[in-house]
């Protein structure tokens, strides 16, 4: 009788093509997502070697990082979109040329399906349970919400996958994050993953694949799971996994690229086996009680710098080692905060709702519920809401969410990565502060000198109303 295995071990074993004496394995890749930033050199490498893309049918390209989120229309001559930044324009043009040369399926910037690559993949049914999914972007971990072993890769690995549909990898260790109980009123999946990262630390998952288990995750929607899995990389993990269940199957059924007819029935039968076996063991475990999680917000320049919104900026002298103490001092100097300052007293000038973490329809509904009948504070200089894809934007408009946002003083934008990473015109000015639903608060992440506070969509909406970081539970009932 075979030894019990974790979900990660089952997917890994099913994809190993060859095992080497040094422990590395050649692993088959089922799905490859491509965008404009990490692919140009990879395609040039193929050209230089005279190679083709091995499986263009398992590859999907979409521009997202550099595209402006202002209205986009092709000119009357059908030419490329006007992009002012020279490097961004060159990367976008290169992607268009490369997908044409190598016959790769592509949603261009004006396609209804265009959006952030980690929103488009699940939305199209390109991401499926039990598959291996890669992309030249660290937040590929998001696709683990559907039971896919998904992770970011570098440009040289992008070329390797394009040429061979395989990668050389070392097996990961396994980390169980088990959370039981229901999330409290006003507490979202974003608050939960921030709390998890706060406990694990940004290096806590290094070398591991996280599997999220327990009743809290079973109750969670697929969109909530996408938020949680997306930020697994912020805890240092290679990937994050959820066992596929009936919610997963319902989410995928009927998607454009999902299996159809008898293939669907066979796929679901196989996907039901993708669970961690009774008796399987993990290398490490972290256990939390959902009822103890509050709405969270970051105070520093790392996703692990997190406290409940009801808390205060920590005193660097309270950290255990000098390395942490010095990092906290640098963070506070960059963020312009003082130890002991109450988080609810921190004023913000910008609000951003979007990114591959929180730009799906459920995220927009949560923010709109807070904003309905309210206006943004006069202290807010800019408030952006950026849907994760054209399909999310269309659905939100059909539900009237766009009107709620615009009546509240938000700008309603076209899909893209936007203010998440300052690779396009959407940036936060130096020394100004943003309540952001993004996934990273690194130094300069939203622009040189920009100060970022990570939080949930509902919390971002609450900050827009009051002009300061705010406990959303005070605004909604």
C-alpha positions in Angstrom: 0.0 0.0 0.0 1.4 3.4 -1.0 2.4 5.8 1.8 0.0 8.7 2.4 0.9 11.8 0.5 0.1 15.5 0.8 -1.6 17.3 -2.1 1.7 18.9 -3.1 3.4 15.5 -3.2 0.7 14.1 -5.4 1.0 16.9 -8.0 4.8 16.9 -7.9 5.0 13.1 -8.4 2.6 13.3 -11.3 4.8 15.8 -13.1 8.4 14.5 -12.6 9.9 13.5 -15.9 13.4 12.6 -14.6 15.1 12.5 -11.1 18.8 13.3 -10.9 21.3 12.1 -8.3 21.6 15.6 -6.8 17.9 15.6 -5.9 16.8 18.0 -8.7 14.0 16.9 -11.0 12.9 17.7 -14.5 9.3 18.7 -14.1 6.6 18.9 -16.8 4.8 22.3 -17.0 1.1 22.2 -18.0 0.4 25.9 -18.3 2.6 28.9 -19.0 1.4 32.5 -18.7 3.4 35.2 -20.4 3.4 39.0 -20.1 5.4 41.9 -21.5 8.0 42.5 -18.8 9.9 39.1 -18.3 9.5 37.6 -21.8 11.4 39.8 -24.4 14.8 38.3 -23.6 13.4 34.8 -23.5 12.0 35.1 -27.0 15.2 36.6 -28.2 17.0 33.5 -26.7 14.8 31.2 -28.8 15.5 33.2 -31.9 19.2 33.1 -31.3 19.1 29.3 -30.8 16.8 28.8 -33.8 14.1 27.1 -31.6 10.3 27.2 -31.6 7.9 27.3 -28.7 7.3 23.7 -27.9 3.6 24.0 -26.9 2.1 27.3 -27.9 -1.3 25.7 -27.2 -0.4 25.5 -23.5 0.9 29.1 -23.4 -1.2 32.3 -23.0 0.0 35.9 -23.3 -1.5 39.1 -22.0 -0.1 42.6 -21.4 -0.7 43.9 -17.9 2.3 45.5 -16.1 2.9 48.4 -18.4 -0.4 49.2 -20.0 -2.0 52.5 -19.0 -5.3 52.2 -17.2 -6.7 55.3 -18.9 -9.2 54.7 -21.9 -7.5 52.7 -24.6 -8.4 52.7 -28.2 -6.4 51.6 -31.2 -5.9 54.4 -33.7 -7.7 54.5 -37.0 -4.7 53.0 -38.6 -4.8 50.0 -36.2 -1.4 51.0 -34.7 -0.2 50.3 -31.2 -1.5 52.1 -28.2 0.2 55.3 -27.3 2.5 54.6 -24.3 4.7 57.5 -23.3 7.4 55.6 -21.4 9.9 54.4 -23.9 10.8 51.2 -22.1 7.2 50.2 -21.5 6.3 50.9 -25.1 9.2 48.8 -26.3 8.2 45.8 -24.0 4.6 46.0 -25.2 5.6 46.2 -28.8 8.0 43.2 -28.3 5.2 41.1 -26.8 2.9 41.8 -29.8 5.7 40.9 -32.2 6.7 37.8 -30.3 3.3 36.2 -29.9 2.7 36.7 -33.6 6.1 35.2 -34.6 5.7 32.2 -32.3 1.9 31.7 -32.8 1.0 32.1 -29.1 -2.6 32.8 -28.0 -2.9 36.4 -27.0 -5.3 38.9 -25.5 -4.1 42.3 -26.6 -4.6 45.5 -24.6 -8.0 46.2 -26.4 -9.4 42.7 -26.1 -12.4 42.3 -23.8 -10.6 39.5 -21.9 -7.4 41.6 -21.3 -6.4 42.0 -17.7 -3.9 41.1 -15.0 -2.4 37.8 -15.9 -3.3 36.2 -12.5 -6.9 37.3 -13.0 -7.2 36.2 -16.6 -5.8 32.7 -16.1 -8.4 31.5 -13.6 -11.2 33.5 -15.2 -10.6 31.8 -18.6 -10.3 28.3 -17.1 -6.7 28.2 -18.3 -5.7 27.4 -14.7 -7.0 23.9 -13.7 -6.6 21.7 -10.6 -3.6 19.4 -10.4 -1.7 21.3 -13.1 1.7 22.9 -12.9 1.4 26.6 -13.8 4.3 29.1 -14.2 4.7 32.7 -15.2 7.5 35.2 -15.0 5.9 36.9 -12.1 6.2 36.1 -8.4 2.4 36.3 -7.7 1.8 33.3 -9.9 1.1 31.6 -6.5 -2.4 33.0 -6.8 -3.4 30.1 -9.1 -2.9 27.7 -6.2 -6.4 28.7 -5.1 -7.7 26.3 -7.8 -5.4 23.4 -6.7 -2.7 24.1 -9.2 1.0 24.0 -8.2 1.8 27.5 -9.4 4.9 29.6 -9.0 6.9 32.5 -10.5 10.0 31.9 -12.6 12.9 34.1 -13.9 13.4 35.1 -17.5 15.9 32.3 -18.2 13.3 29.8 -16.9 10.7 31.4 -19.1 12.9 30.6 -22.1 13.4 27.1 -20.9 9.7 26.5 -20.5 9.0 28.0 -23.9 11.5 25.7 -25.5 10.9 22.5 -23.6 7.7 22.8 -21.6 9.8 21.6 -18.6 11.8 23.0 -15.7 14.6 21.7 -13.5 13.5 22.1 -9.9 14.3 20.9 -6.4 11.4 19.5 -4.3 9.9 21.8 -1.7 9.2 21.1 1.9 5.6 21.2 3.0 4.0 23.7 5.4 0.4 23.3 6.6 -1.5 26.5 7.5 -4.6 25.4 9.3 -7.3 27.9 10.3 -10.5 26.9 12.0 -13.7 28.9 12.6 -15.5 31.7 10.8 -13.9 35.1 10.1 -15.5 37.9 12.2 -17.7 40.7 11.0 -15.7 43.0 8.7 -12.8 40.6 8.5 -11.8 39.5 5.0 -9.4 36.9 3.4 -6.9 39.8 2.9 -6.9 40.4 6.7 -6.3 36.7 7.2 -3.4 36.4 4.9 -1.8 39.5 6.4 -2.2 38.0 9.8 -0.6 34.7 8.6 2.4 36.6 7.1 2.7 38.6 10.3 3.1 35.3 12.2 5.3 33.5 9.7 7.4 36.4 8.7 8.5 37.1 5.1 11.1 34.3 5.3 8.9 31.9 7.3 7.8 29.9 4.2 11.2 29.8 2.5 11.7 26.5 0.7 8.1 25.4 1.4 4.8 25.0 -0.4 2.0 26.1 1.8 -1.2 24.1 1.9 -4.2 26.0 3.4 -6.5 23.7 5.4 -9.3 24.0 7.9 -12.9 25.1 8.0 -12.1 28.8 7.5 -10.7 28.1 4.0 -13.5 25.6 3.3 -16.0 28.4 3.9 -14.0 30.9 1.8 -15.1 31.8 -1.7 -12.7 31.0 -4.7 -12.0 34.7 -5.0 -11.0 34.9 -1.3 -8.8 31.8 -1.8 -7.2 33.6 -4.8 -6.3 36.5 -2.5 -4.8 34.2 0.1 -2.8 32.0 -2.3 -1.6 35.2 -4.2 0.3 36.4 -1.1 1.9 33.1 -0.2 5.0 34.5 -1.9 5.1 37.3 0.6 5.7 34.7 3.3 8.6 33.4 1.3 6.8 30.3 0.1 7.3 28.9 -3.4 3.6 28.4 -3.8 0.3 28.1 -1.9 -2.3 25.3 -2.4 -5.9 24.7 -1.8 -7.4 21.3 -2.4 -10.1 21.6 -5.1 -13.6 21.1 -3.9 -17.2 21.6 -5.1 -16.7 25.4 -5.1 -13.7 25.0 -7.4 -15.6 22.8 -9.8 -18.6 25.3 -9.9 -16.2 28.2 -10.5 -14.5 26.4 -13.4 -17.5 24.9 -15.1 -18.3 26.7 -18.4 -15.2 28.8 -18.4 -13.9 29.2 -22.0 -10.8 27.1 -21.6 -12.2 24.5 -19.1 -12.8 20.9 -20.3 -16.2 20.3 -21.9 -18.6 17.4 -22.1 -17.2 14.0 -21.2 -13.8 15.6 -20.7 -15.3 17.7 -17.9 -16.7 14.6 -16.1 -13.4 12.8 -16.4 -11.5 15.9 -15.1 -13.8 16.3 -12.1 -13.4 12.6 -11.2 -9.6 13.0 -11.2 -9.7 16.4 -9.4 -11.6 14.8 -6.5 -8.5 12.7 -5.8 -6.4 15.9 -5.3 -6.6 15.9 -1.5 -4.0 15.3 1.2 -4.3 11.7 2.3 -5.3 10.8 5.9 -2.0 10.2 7.8 0.1 12.3 5.5 2.6 14.5 7.4 3.8 18.1 6.8 7.3 19.3 7.5 5.8 22.2 9.5 2.4 23.5 10.7 0.9 26.8 11.7 -2.5 26.9 13.4 -4.7 29.9 13.9 -8.2 30.6 15.3 -10.2 32.7 12.8 -12.1 34.4 15.5 -8.9 36.0 16.8 -8.3 37.8 13.4 -9.2 41.5 13.1 -9.0 43.8 10.1 -5.3 44.3 9.6 -3.0 47.0 8.1 0.7 47.3 7.6 2.8 50.0 9.3 6.2 49.4 7.7 7.9 48.4 4.5 7.5 44.7 4.6 4.2 42.6 4.4 5.2 41.1 7.8 5.0 44.6 9.4 1.3 44.2 10.2 -0.9 45.1 13.2 -4.7 45.1 13.8 -6.3 48.4 12.8 -7.1 48.9 16.4 -3.4 48.7 17.3 -0.4 51.1 17.2 2.9 51.4 15.5 5.3 49.1 17.4 8.4 50.3 19.2 11.6 49.1 17.4 13.2 48.5 20.8 10.7 45.8 21.5 11.9 43.5 18.7 13.9 40.5 19.7 17.2 41.0 17.8 19.2 43.9 16.6 18.6 43.1 12.9 14.8 43.4 13.4 15.2 46.5 15.5 17.3 48.3 12.9 14.9 47.2 10.1 12.0 48.6 12.1 13.8 51.9 12.6 14.5 52.2 8.9 10.8 51.4 8.1 9.5 54.0 10.5 11.9 56.7 9.1 10.7 55.8 5.5 7.1 55.7 6.4 7.2 58.9 8.5 5.6 57.2 11.5 6.4 57.1 15.2 6.4 54.3 17.7 3.1 54.2 19.6 1.2 56.2 17.0 -2.3 54.8 16.7 -3.0 53.3 13.2 -6.4 54.9 13.1 -4.7 58.3 13.4 -2.6 57.9 10.2 -3.8 60.2 7.4 -3.6 59.0 3.8 -3.7 61.0 0.6 -4.3 58.2 -1.9 -6.4 55.1 -2.2 -5.9 52.2 -4.6 -8.3 49.3 -5.1 -6.9 46.8 -7.6 -3.9 44.5 -8.2 -3.8 40.7 -8.8 -4.6 40.4 -5.0 -7.8 42.4 -4.8 -9.3 43.4 -8.2 -11.9 40.7 -8.7 -15.7 41.3 -8.6 -16.0 40.2 -5.0 -13.4 42.8 -4.0 -15.2 45.5 -5.9 -18.5 44.6 -4.3 -16.9 44.7 -0.8 -15.5 48.2 -1.4 -18.7 49.5 -3.1 -20.8 48.3 -0.1 -18.8 50.7 2.1 -18.8 53.6 -0.4 -22.5 53.5 -1.3 -24.1 56.8 -0.4 -20.8 58.2 0.8 -18.1 60.6 -0.7 -14.4 60.4 -0.5 -12.8 62.8 2.1 -11.5 66.1 0.8 -8.1 65.1 2.1 -7.9 62.3 -0.5 -6.0 63.6 -3.6 -6.5 60.5 -5.8 -8.7 57.4 -5.5 -8.4 54.7 -8.1 -10.4 51.5 -8.7 -8.9 49.3 -11.3 -10.8 46.1 -12.2 -8.5 43.0 -12.7 -9.8 42.3 -16.2 -12.2 43.5 -18.9 -14.7 40.8 -17.9 -14.6 42.0 -14.2 -15.1 45.6 -15.4 -18.1 44.6 -17.5 -19.7 42.6 -14.7 -19.1 45.5 -12.2 -20.7 47.9 -14.6 -23.7 45.6 -15.1 -24.1 45.6 -11.3 -23.9 49.4 -11.1 -20.7 49.3 -9.0 -18.9 51.7 -11.4 -21.6 54.4 -10.6 -21.1 53.9 -6.8 -17.4 54.3 -7.2 -17.6 57.4 -9.4 -20.3 59.0 -7.2 -18.0 58.5 -4.2 -15.2 60.4 -6.1 -13.2 57.4 -7.4 -11.7 57.2 -10.9 -13.0 54.1 -12.7 -10.1 52.7 -14.8 -9.3 50.1 -17.5 -7.7 46.8 -16.4 -4.1 46.5 -15.5 -1.5 46.3 -12.7 -1.8 50.0 -12.2 -0.6 51.6 -9.0 0.5 48.2 -7.6 4.1 48.5 -8.9 4.7 51.9 -10.5 5.6 50.4 -13.9 3.0 52.5 -15.7 1.7 56.1 -15.3 -0.2 55.3 -12.0 2.1 56.2 -9.2 2.0 57.7 -5.7 4.1 60.9 -5.3 7.1 60.9 -2.9 6.4 61.1 0.8 2.7 60.7 0.2 0.7 57.9 1.7 -1.6 55.3 0.0 -4.1 52.9 1.4 -3.6 50.0 -1.0 -5.2 46.6 -1.7 -1.9 45.5 -3.3 0.4 42.8 -2.1 3.7 44.6 -1.4 4.6 47.7 0.6 8.3 47.7 -0.2 10.3 50.9 -0.4 9.4 52.7 -3.6 6.9 50.0 -4.7 4.2 52.5 -5.7 6.7 55.1 -6.8 9.9 56.6 -5.5 9.4 57.6 -1.9 5.8 56.5 -1.8 4.4 55.2 1.5 2.1 52.1 1.2 -0.3 50.6 3.8 -1.6 47.2 2.7 -5.2 46.4 3.6 -8.5 44.9 2.3 -10.8 46.5 -0.3 -13.4 47.4 2.4 -10.7 48.9 4.6 -9.4 50.9 1.6 -12.9 52.2 0.9 -13.2 53.2 4.6 -9.9 55.1 4.4 -11.2 57.0 1.3 -14.3 58.1 3.3 -12.4 59.3 6.4 -9.1 60.4 4.9 -7.2 58.2 7.4 -6.7 54.5 8.1 -10.0 53.4 9.6 -11.6 50.3 11.1 -14.3 49.5 8.5 -16.4 48.0 11.2 -17.1 51.5 12.4 -18.7 52.5 9.1 -20.8 49.4 8.3 -23.2 47.4 10.3 
